Amino acid sequence: MEETKTYSWKQLLMVSSLIFGMFFGSGNLIFPVHLGQMAGSNWISAGVGFAISGALFPLLAILAVVVTKSDGLYDLAKPVGKWYAALFLILVHLTIGPFFGTPRTAATAFEMAAKPFLPEKYDSLGMFLFSALFFLLAYFLTVHPTRLVKYVGKYLNSLFLALLAIIFVVSLFQPMGNLNQSAADSYQTNALTNGVLEGYNTVDAVALLALSVTFVHAVRDLGFKDKKVTELTAKAGSLSVALEVMIYFGLVLLGAMSLNKMSLSENGGTALSQITNFYLGNFGASFLGVMVTLGVFTTAMGLVVSFAQDFHKLFPKVSYMTWLRLTTFVSFVVANAGLDNIIQWSLPVLMLLYPLSLALILLSLTAKFFQKTPFVYQVTMLFAAVPAVLDMLANSPALVSQQRVVASMLEFYHHHVPFAALGLGWMVPTLLGYAGSLLFYYAYRLSGYKQEANELPEE
């Protein structure tokens, strides 16, 4: 019987490797290093903040999907309303998929694996050819989704971890200097909160709301059901996140120490390239290129599959293969805009999606306490959405954020809502909306009405 079947360490490690390989990609490499350079002597506080949003939140996203037994992102968000679930699914998948997340994998790989070897005049042509090969190979390996565990967990991921470990070992015996370098202005007093916001750029908490169902399917393919699926996925997710936290702090530490030997870089890709070349000399560029390409390629595979699966469910008249080809092609086109543009364009969208995603995670993890009542979902999401939209506007281009009406709203928002000036203004309103709707739910249950609390009107 399913209840008596136990899983082995080998199965646990295999699923952990799949989870890690799916979401540890380009941003997980470049952003912690740059964070370390920005934070300087405050690297610990900044690293903790980054670990919260870049590791803890993703783990909670995995647990939210597993605990609710959701069959995808649409199913997870459906208690808010079918229209919202469909819209949220589309926004999330476009963000982690062909508009930002997937193209960023190829753009990062090119910046660190191919660009250093090309004359500057061939950058555009090189990016075109590199991204074409990158996505053609990703498409080939994901035509049959059942091969994901084999390709990601068994081969690519183990090579990536081995390559990354070499840099950490070498840096341990040959540190670049002390950790007393001054922090950048924004990190001198707000290192923790800036670390949290920097972790947004990994997009992991948002991405795993969509990708976690792939992990659940992989566990079910091993012959487990119900409680064992929850248990194995939760443990595997915890192991992969623990490994991720260790890597994060290693990268942040490398970035902080690098200030003794080099100046502050424009981005984490440049910083990581400089650090690797410092330790490995002429071999460094080639080594780094292989490491990054392996890491981001596994992520790209997971993203294109997840996009095609969920959009086929939402729009079944369009075949899975059509969606797979479409997301691969659009990702290829966007990747050619370049890494800097992709990162810049994604910031306003992430400031919108992260509060909504975290509110959904909170609701999903505690849904059993209010029987998934739509009213609680809707009120909480409304209280999260308003500050999320304002945060999006605040991080939009000047053409939008400096409009008179918008600027006035943002000034009021930043002065009167706790943590709004730090970019975390969604926290207090979301918790108030959640607590208030939960109190109303229990008051309704105790009021003596015959109608059940979970039958509260949805609109």
Secondary structure as GFF3:
##gff-version 3
##sequence-region A 1 459
A	DSSP	three_ten_helix	2	4	.	.	.	ID=ss1
A	DSSP	alpha_helix	9	23	.	.	.	ID=ss2
A	DSSP	alpha_helix	26	39	.	.	.	ID=ss3
A	DSSP	three_ten_helix	40	42	.	.	.	ID=ss4
A	DSSP	alpha_helix	43	51	.	.	.	ID=ss5
A	DSSP	pi_helix	52	56	.	.	.	ID=ss6
A	DSSP	alpha_helix	57	68	.	.	.	ID=ss7
A	DSSP	alpha_helix	73	77	.	.	.	ID=ss8
A	DSSP	three_ten_helix	78	80	.	.	.	ID=ss9
A	DSSP	alpha_helix	82	94	.	.	.	ID=ss10
A	DSSP	pi_helix	95	99	.	.	.	ID=ss11
A	DSSP	alpha_helix	101	113	.	.	.	ID=ss12
A	DSSP	three_ten_helix	115	117	.	.	.	ID=ss13
A	DSSP	three_ten_helix	120	122	.	.	.	ID=ss14
A	DSSP	alpha_helix	123	141	.	.	.	ID=ss15
A	DSSP	three_ten_helix	145	147	.	.	.	ID=ss16
A	DSSP	alpha_helix	148	148	.	.	.	ID=ss17
A	DSSP	pi_helix	149	156	.	.	.	ID=ss18
A	DSSP	alpha_helix	157	173	.	.	.	ID=ss19
A	DSSP	alpha_helix	185	189	.	.	.	ID=ss20
A	DSSP	alpha_helix	191	200	.	.	.	ID=ss21
A	DSSP	alpha_helix	204	221	.	.	.	ID=ss22
A	DSSP	alpha_helix	226	258	.	.	.	ID=ss23
A	DSSP	alpha_helix	268	280	.	.	.	ID=ss24
A	DSSP	alpha_helix	283	314	.	.	.	ID=ss25
A	DSSP	alpha_helix	320	335	.	.	.	ID=ss26
A	DSSP	alpha_helix	339	365	.	.	.	ID=ss27
A	DSSP	three_ten_helix	367	369	.	.	.	ID=ss28
A	DSSP	alpha_helix	374	394	.	.	.	ID=ss29
A	DSSP	alpha_helix	398	401	.	.	.	ID=ss30
A	DSSP	alpha_helix	404	416	.	.	.	ID=ss31
A	DSSP	three_ten_helix	420	422	.	.	.	ID=ss32
A	DSSP	alpha_helix	427	446	.	.	.	ID=ss33
A	DSSP	three_ten_helix	453	455	.	.	.	ID=ss34
###
